[in-house]
Amino acid sequence: MKEIRIGLIGFGTVGQGLANALLEQKERLLEKTGTAFVLATVADIALQTLPGEFSATKLVNNAEDIFNDPSIDIVVELIGGMEPARTFLLKAIESGKHVVTANKALLSVHGWEIFKAATEHNVEVGFEASVGGGIPVIKALKEGLVANKINFIKGIVNGTANYILSQMSDHGTPFQEVLKEAQELGFAEADPTYDVEGIDTAHKLAILMTIAYGLNVQLDDISVEGISSIEPIDIDFAKKFGYRIKLLAISRNHGDHVEARVHPTMVPEDHMLATINGAYNGIQFQGDTVGDVLLYGQGAGMMPTGSAVAADVVDIGRNIIFDCVNRVPPLAYLSENIGKPTITPMEQLICPFYFRVTALDQPGVLSTITGIFGKHGISIKSMMQQERDVNEPVYIVFRTHRATEDAVEKAINDIDNLDVCTAPTVKIRLLNPE
């Protein structure tokens, strides 16, 4: 019986999830593949011993021991960050070993270098766990939707941000209070910047777009806005208009250019993505052959992410057994057919908008503001004004028909320069109807 021997770098949360999955599913994997998947070696600089159930696994403090072991078939990198993760993956590839990673940040910045090296050395790269945790998003996009032109991608792919917005929507709790609660529950990191400012979501969108369109999309190609400026008042107004606010990754394929953006979005309450709450993820694709597809599940956590890493290990193991390595290109398209993207400039984006203007409650203010919208070709769909005490600023909320981002920015600049406006205008995009 053939063994597939695995070297694991990093025995943190996800590393333990992989180890547990391989151990707990040992017999099932044997029944499905006829092969034993053996966690041969773990490299971790912080550990002195492994849990007792892994007594047969060798523990080392130097990853070089894994690269130099000819019996290791697959190297799994689960330490995260840019370095030394990048160096470790490249060294493993140069040693002729297949690699698996969950490192979306690394792939969104250095992915092209890693995939090129893998092609040159005829080894595979598995990265299912880099997007969507336990949801098989990458495999669905690469294989299940192979006969489709992908028209758009819309997704909630950060559980921390989704948990925060869900709690704010359901309980009216301010952002900072929910963030503290999320950190105490382990849903948010001590430094939550990547999660709440949309950077983590952008890393994942770059990976999805590359696979979906056959374009080498980088993190810098994506326009990114986070959720830290969202206030309960905006969530309340969204509810009154029939929307929920979500942090979305959005891309549309226009043929000669593609949208690439991450930002808070008002989603109609009856839309599939509006129903995804808590720390869950949901990713919607539209293919020209299949139509709409929604993938939903746990986007993070020890066992869901460990499940995705294990799936990559088994996929590569099967290919090794049947000598069909690189049967499926890692990025779905053959490398010579992956081009450079032309990204739609944000100022050309057209969608409906929500505005919250803070202004003194004086005669003529409303007509002045609506006049500015009209001057820039922005059509108002509905308006709402919150009652306040006399002589206190009031919130005037507008929902518009579709308008260009460029016109909106010019209108906001004019409005905020009015003497009667006492705070910057808040802008939130509405989800474009398909």
Sequence and secondary structure as in RCSB ss.txt:
>XXXX:A:sequence
MKEIRIGLIGFGTVGQGLANALLEQKERLLEKTGTAFVLATVADIALQTLPGEFSATKLVNNAEDIFNDPSIDIV
VELIGGMEPARTFLLKAIESGKHVVTANKALLSVHGWEIFKAATEHNVEVGFEASVGGGIPVIKALKEGLVANKI
NFIKGIVNGTANYILSQMSDHGTPFQEVLKEAQELGFAEADPTYDVEGIDTAHKLAILMTIAYGLNVQLDDISVE
GISSIEPIDIDFAKKFGYRIKLLAISRNHGDHVEARVHPTMVPEDHMLATINGAYNGIQFQGDTVGDVLLYGQGA
GMMPTGSAVAADVVDIGRNIIFDCVNRVPPLAYLSENIGKPTITPMEQLICPFYFRVTALDQPGVLSTITGIFGK
HGISIKSMMQQERDVNEPVYIVFRTHRATEDAVEKAINDIDNLDVCTAPTVKIRLLNPE
>XXXX:A:secstr
  EEEEEEE  SHHHHHHHHHHHHTHHHHHHHHS EEEEEEEE TT S   GGGTTSEEES THHHHT TT  EE
EE S SSTTHHHHHHHHHHTT EEEE  HHHHHHHHHHHHHHHHHTT  EE GGGSSTTS HHHIIIIITTT  E
EEEEEE  HHHHHHHHHHHHH   HHHHHHHHHHHTSS SS HHHHTSHHHHHHHHHHHHHHHTB   GGGSEE 
 STT  HHHHHHHHHHTEEEEEEEEEEB SS B  EEEEEEEETTSGGGG  TTEEEEEEEETTTEEEEEEEE S
SHHHHHHHHHHHHHHHHHHHHTT TTSS TTSS GGG B   B  GGG EE EEEEEEEE  TTHHHHHHHHHHH
TT  EEEEEE    TTSEEEEEEEESSEEHHHHHHHHHHHHTSTTEEEEEEEEEE    
